[in-house]
Amino acid sequence: MRLKALTIALPLLLGTAACGNTWGERAMTGGAIGAGVGAGVGLLTGGISILGGALIGGAVGAGVGAISGSH
């Protein structure tokens, strides 16, 4: 179940984490998007709490956003 959730969430995070022009903007938008996706995954899968999913998703999204380059 978690692998299925990760398979759905990871492309969403990678595809949208680079929204912004600066390093900080990309980290913030990636974190916000990741938190939303993580909360949704937590809600849908039941394997992790909504808060736990939001925290993990936010951290991953911020990290991906921070390391992504500007377009």
Contacts in CASP RR format, 6 or more apart in sequence:
PFRMAT RR
TARGET T0000
AUTHOR 0000-0000-0000
METHOD contacts of the structure
MODEL  1
MRLKALTIALPLLLGTAACGNTWGERAMTGGAIGAGVGAGVGLLTGGISI
LGGALIGGAVGAGVGAISGSH
1 45 0 8 1.000
1 46 0 8 1.000
1 47 0 8 1.000
2 45 0 8 1.000
2 47 0 8 1.000
2 48 0 8 1.000
4 45 0 8 1.000
5 41 0 8 1.000
5 42 0 8 1.000
5 44 0 8 1.000
5 45 0 8 1.000
8 41 0 8 1.000
9 34 0 8 1.000
9 37 0 8 1.000
9 38 0 8 1.000
9 41 0 8 1.000
9 57 0 8 1.000
12 33 0 8 1.000
12 34 0 8 1.000
12 37 0 8 1.000
13 30 0 8 1.000
13 33 0 8 1.000
13 34 0 8 1.000
13 37 0 8 1.000
13 57 0 8 1.000
13 60 0 8 1.000
13 61 0 8 1.000
13 64 0 8 1.000
14 64 0 8 1.000
16 29 0 8 1.000
16 30 0 8 1.000
16 33 0 8 1.000
17 26 0 8 1.000
17 29 0 8 1.000
17 30 0 8 1.000
17 31 0 8 1.000
17 33 0 8 1.000
17 34 0 8 1.000
17 61 0 8 1.000
17 63 0 8 1.000
17 64 0 8 1.000
17 65 0 8 1.000
17 68 0 8 1.000
18 26 0 8 1.000
18 65 0 8 1.000
18 68 0 8 1.000
18 69 0 8 1.000
18 70 0 8 1.000
18 71 0 8 1.000
19 25 0 8 1.000
19 26 0 8 1.000
19 29 0 8 1.000
19 30 0 8 1.000
19 33 0 8 1.000
20 26 0 8 1.000
20 29 0 8 1.000
20 70 0 8 1.000
21 70 0 8 1.000
22 70 0 8 1.000
23 66 0 8 1.000
24 66 0 8 1.000
26 65 0 8 1.000
26 66 0 8 1.000
26 68 0 8 1.000
26 69 0 8 1.000
26 70 0 8 1.000
27 62 0 8 1.000
27 63 0 8 1.000
27 65 0 8 1.000
27 66 0 8 1.000
28 62 0 8 1.000
29 65 0 8 1.000
30 58 0 8 1.000
30 61 0 8 1.000
30 62 0 8 1.000
30 63 0 8 1.000
30 64 0 8 1.000
30 65 0 8 1.000
31 57 0 8 1.000
31 58 0 8 1.000
31 59 0 8 1.000
31 61 0 8 1.000
31 62 0 8 1.000
31 63 0 8 1.000
31 65 0 8 1.000
32 58 0 8 1.000
33 61 0 8 1.000
34 54 0 8 1.000
34 57 0 8 1.000
34 58 0 8 1.000
34 60 0 8 1.000
34 61 0 8 1.000
34 62 0 8 1.000
35 54 0 8 1.000
35 55 0 8 1.000
35 57 0 8 1.000
35 58 0 8 1.000
35 61 0 8 1.000
36 54 0 8 1.000
36 57 0 8 1.000
36 58 0 8 1.000
37 57 0 8 1.000
38 52 0 8 1.000
38 53 0 8 1.000
38 54 0 8 1.000
38 56 0 8 1.000
38 57 0 8 1.000
38 58 0 8 1.000
39 50 0 8 1.000
39 51 0 8 1.000
39 53 0 8 1.000
39 54 0 8 1.000
40 50 0 8 1.000
40 53 0 8 1.000
41 48 0 8 1.000
41 53 0 8 1.000
42 48 0 8 1.000
42 49 0 8 1.000
42 50 0 8 1.000
42 52 0 8 1.000
42 53 0 8 1.000
43 50 0 8 1.000
48 56 0 8 1.000
END
